[in-house]
Amino acid sequence: TDSHVVKCCEMFLLFREVLYNKLRMGFPATTFQDIQRGVTSAVNIMHSSLQQGKFDTKGIESTDEAKQSFLVTLNNVEMCSENLLTLKKTLESDCTKLFSQGLGAELAQAKIDSCLSDLAAVSNKFKDLLQEGLAELNTTAIKPQIKPWITGFLSISHNIEEEEFNDYEANDPWVQQFILNLEQLMTEFKVGLSQVIYDSLTSLMTSLIAIELEKVVLKSTFSRLGGLQFDKELRSLIAYLTSVITWTIRDKFARLSQMATILNLERVTEILDYWGQNSGPLTWRLTPAEVRQVLALRNDFRSEDIKRLRL
């Protein structure tokens, strides 16, 4: 009956409030400063334990427990949203069968429609809460880790000659360590989150990587071989992410891929072979001003030649 559906919605809303309060506690940060604080805390606990004659691990375990609690709560939020939609679809199907047999009046139909609408509305409230939780996870656990790793790109010269290029070939200076860091970071979340939430989190992560990597590239300078090195690094990163993510990511990295193409040109005017009527199936994501900006990153391209381009 409609009263049962109303009570069901009220119960789910109360449960949502419980989950909301859990998510408000946040996901414990794991930046370098927090690790330092954690070490200091652990040392203090050890001193205290030695004085008391017993070792108490409660203070050390609390951070891991809080992390696990946050991930479990996210899973519960997603499950509630999906279960409400499943309930709505089931009731909708059953009621349609009853009404088709002439077992329901028009007034009853209106009440049922209202109840079904309430179920969908409550499901959406859980979806909104899930997005808030994901944003918190991204801000607290993903961004503080990834941004410094990407900034490390700036410490590796891309203004290189053949000897350095060959050395990079033998001893990769950045991207392989970056990939290893990403793999370690995401393992914790892959184990602790449902596939749906994990996919959403990796979507936020790949967007962040693309945005931050573009920033550091625009702060760098490149030789011809440095442009080739960046192209190799970008291809390795995209290949890795493609292997661990269930959806295509090439669209997120389209701008960076086009920047790599520009940085690989042999001469300034070669860009015209890919621009305008010559672009073929390629849709340029960079504006003419941005193309000139990327060309200017090449230390062997003259600014006069770049300015003369008709884009």
C-alpha positions in Angstrom: 0.0 0.0 0.0 1.0 3.6 -0.3 1.5 3.9 3.5 4.0 1.1 3.4 5.9 2.8 0.6 5.9 6.1 2.6 7.2 4.3 5.7 9.9 2.7 3.5 11.0 6.1 2.2 11.1 7.5 5.7 13.2 4.6 6.8 15.7 5.0 4.0 15.9 8.8 4.6 16.8 8.1 8.3 19.4 5.6 7.1 20.7 8.2 4.7 21.2 10.6 7.6 23.2 8.0 9.5 25.4 7.4 6.4 25.7 11.1 5.8 27.0 11.6 9.4 29.6 8.9 8.8 30.8 10.5 5.6 31.0 13.9 7.3 33.9 12.5 9.4 35.9 12.5 6.2 38.5 10.2 4.7 41.8 10.4 6.7 44.4 12.3 4.6 47.7 10.6 3.8 49.9 13.5 2.7 53.5 13.6 3.8 52.7 15.9 6.7 50.0 13.5 7.9 52.5 10.6 7.7 54.9 12.7 9.8 52.2 13.3 12.3 51.4 9.6 12.3 55.0 8.7 13.0 55.1 11.2 15.9 51.9 9.8 17.2 53.3 6.3 17.0 56.4 7.3 18.9 54.3 8.9 21.6 52.2 5.8 21.9 55.3 3.6 22.3 56.7 5.9 25.0 53.3 5.8 26.8 53.1 2.0 26.4 56.6 1.4 27.8 55.7 3.5 30.9 52.5 1.5 31.4 54.1 -1.8 30.7 51.9 -2.7 27.8 51.6 -1.8 24.1 48.4 -0.1 23.0 47.8 -0.1 19.2 44.5 1.6 19.3 45.9 5.0 18.2 47.7 3.5 15.3 44.8 1.4 14.0 42.3 4.2 14.2 43.3 5.8 10.9 43.0 2.5 9.0 39.7 1.8 10.6 38.4 5.3 9.7 39.5 4.7 6.1 37.8 1.4 5.9 34.6 2.8 7.5 34.5 5.6 4.9 34.8 3.1 2.0 32.2 0.8 3.5 29.8 3.7 3.9 30.2 4.7 0.3 29.4 1.2 -0.8 26.3 1.3 1.4 25.1 4.6 -0.1 25.5 3.2 -3.6 23.7 0.0 -2.6 20.8 1.9 -1.1 20.3 4.0 -4.2 20.3 0.9 -6.5 18.0 -1.1 -4.2 15.5 1.7 -4.2 15.5 1.8 -7.9 15.1 -1.9 -8.1 12.1 -1.7 -5.7 10.6 1.0 -7.8 10.9 -1.0 -11.0 9.4 -4.1 -9.3 6.4 -2.2 -7.9 5.9 -0.5 -11.2 5.8 -3.8 -13.0 3.5 -5.5 -10.5 1.1 -2.5 -10.4 1.0 -2.3 -14.2 -0.1 -6.0 -14.3 -2.8 -5.4 -11.7 -4.2 -2.3 -13.4 -4.2 -4.1 -16.8 -6.4 -6.7 -15.3 -8.9 -4.0 -14.1 -8.0 -4.5 -10.4 -7.2 -0.9 -9.7 -9.1 2.4 -9.8 -7.9 5.7 -11.2 -7.4 7.1 -7.7 -5.2 4.1 -6.7 -3.2 4.6 -9.9 -2.5 8.2 -8.9 -1.4 7.2 -5.4 0.9 4.5 -6.7 2.5 7.0 -9.2 3.1 9.4 -6.3 4.7 6.6 -4.2 6.9 5.5 -7.1 8.0 9.1 -7.6 8.9 9.3 -3.9 11.1 6.2 -4.2 13.0 7.7 -7.2 13.4 11.0 -5.3 14.9 9.2 -2.2 17.2 7.2 -4.6 18.5 10.4 -6.0 19.2 11.7 -2.5 21.5 8.7 -2.0 23.1 9.4 -5.4 23.8 13.0 -4.4 25.3 11.8 -1.2 27.5 9.4 -3.1 28.8 12.2 -5.3 29.7 14.2 -2.1 31.5 11.2 -0.7 33.5 10.7 -4.0 34.4 14.4 -4.1 35.7 14.1 -0.5 37.7 11.0 -1.4 39.2 12.7 -4.5 40.1 15.9 -2.6 41.6 14.1 0.5 43.2 10.9 -0.8 43.8 11.4 -4.6 44.8 15.0 -5.2 47.4 15.4 -2.5 49.2 12.3 -3.8 49.0 12.7 -7.5 49.8 16.4 -7.8 53.4 16.1 -6.3 54.0 13.0 -8.5 53.1 14.9 -11.6 55.1 18.0 -10.5 58.1 15.7 -10.5 57.9 15.9 -14.3 59.4 19.4 -14.0 62.6 18.0 -12.4 63.3 15.9 -15.5 64.8 17.9 -18.4 63.1 17.5 -21.8 65.6 19.8 -23.4 67.8 16.8 -24.2 70.2 15.6 -26.9 70.8 12.0 -28.1 73.0 10.9 -25.2 70.4 11.9 -22.6 67.6 10.5 -24.8 69.4 7.1 -24.9 70.0 7.3 -21.1 66.2 7.9 -20.5 65.6 4.9 -22.8 67.7 2.7 -20.5 66.7 4.3 -17.2 63.2 5.8 -17.3 63.4 9.0 -15.3 59.7 9.6 -14.5 56.7 7.8 -16.0 57.4 4.3 -14.8 57.7 5.4 -11.2 54.5 7.5 -11.7 52.6 4.5 -13.0 53.9 2.4 -10.0 52.7 5.0 -7.6 49.3 5.1 -9.2 49.0 1.3 -9.1 49.8 1.3 -5.4 47.4 4.1 -4.7 44.5 2.6 -6.5 44.9 -1.0 -5.1 43.5 0.1 -1.7 40.4 1.5 -3.4 39.9 -1.4 -5.8 39.7 -3.8 -2.9 37.5 -1.6 -0.7 35.0 -0.2 -3.2 32.3 -1.6 -5.4 33.1 -1.7 -9.1 30.7 1.2 -9.8 32.2 3.5 -7.2 35.8 2.5 -8.2 35.0 3.3 -11.8 33.7 6.7 -10.8 36.8 7.4 -8.7 39.2 6.4 -11.4 37.2 8.7 -13.8 37.9 11.6 -11.4 41.5 10.5 -11.1 42.2 10.4 -14.8 40.6 13.8 -15.3 42.9 15.2 -12.6 46.0 13.5 -14.1 45.2 15.0 -17.6 44.6 18.5 -16.1 47.7 18.6 -13.9 50.0 17.0 -16.6 49.0 19.7 -19.1 49.9 22.4 -16.5 53.5 21.0 -16.1 54.0 20.4 -19.8 53.2 24.1 -20.4 55.9 25.1 -17.9 58.6 22.9 -19.6 60.9 23.4 -22.6 61.6 20.8 -25.2 64.1 19.9 -27.8 63.1 17.7 -30.7 64.2 14.6 -28.8 62.6 15.9 -25.7 59.3 16.1 -27.6 59.8 12.5 -28.6 60.5 11.6 -25.0 57.3 13.2 -23.8 55.3 11.4 -26.5 56.7 8.0 -25.3 55.9 9.0 -21.7 52.3 9.9 -22.6 51.8 6.7 -24.6 53.0 4.6 -21.7 50.7 6.4 -19.2 47.7 6.0 -21.5 48.5 2.4 -22.2 48.7 1.6 -18.4 45.4 3.5 -17.6 43.6 1.8 -20.5 44.7 -1.6 -19.1 43.2 -1.0 -15.7 40.1 1.0 -16.5 36.9 -0.5 -18.0 36.1 2.5 -20.2 38.0 4.5 -22.8 40.1 7.4 -21.5 41.5 8.7 -24.8 39.0 11.6 -24.9 40.4 12.8 -21.5 43.9 12.8 -22.9 43.0 14.2 -26.4 44.5 17.6 -25.7 47.7 16.2 -24.3 48.1 13.8 -27.3 47.8 16.8 -29.6 50.4 18.7 -27.6 52.7 15.7 -28.0 52.1 15.7 -31.8 53.1 19.4 -31.9 56.2 18.9 -29.8 57.3 16.1 -32.2 57.2 18.3 -35.3 60.4 18.7 -37.3 59.6 22.3 -38.3 57.1 24.9 -37.4 55.2 24.9 -40.7 54.6 21.1 -40.4 51.6 21.9 -38.2 49.8 23.0 -41.4 49.9 19.4 -42.6 47.5 18.5 -39.7 45.5 21.8 -39.5 42.3 23.0 -41.1 41.4 21.2 -44.3 44.3 18.8 -43.7 43.1 17.6 -40.3 41.1 14.7 -41.8 39.2 12.9 -39.1 41.2 14.7 -36.4 39.2 17.2 -34.3 41.5 19.7 -32.8 40.9 20.3 -29.0 43.5 23.1 -29.0 42.8 26.6 -30.1 45.1 28.4 -32.6 46.5 30.4 -29.6 47.2 27.2 -27.7 48.9 25.6 -30.7 51.3 28.6 -30.9 51.8 28.4 -27.1 52.9 24.7 -27.4 55.1 25.4 -30.5 56.9 28.0 -28.4 57.9 25.3 -25.9 60.3 23.9 -28.5 63.6 25.7 -28.0 64.6 25.2 -31.6 61.5 26.9 -33.1 61.8 30.6 -33.8 59.1 32.9 -32.5 59.0 34.8 -35.8 58.1 31.5 -37.6 55.4 30.7 -35.1 53.8 34.2 -35.4 53.7 34.0 -39.2 51.6 30.8 -39.1 48.1 31.2 -40.5 45.9 29.0 -38.3 
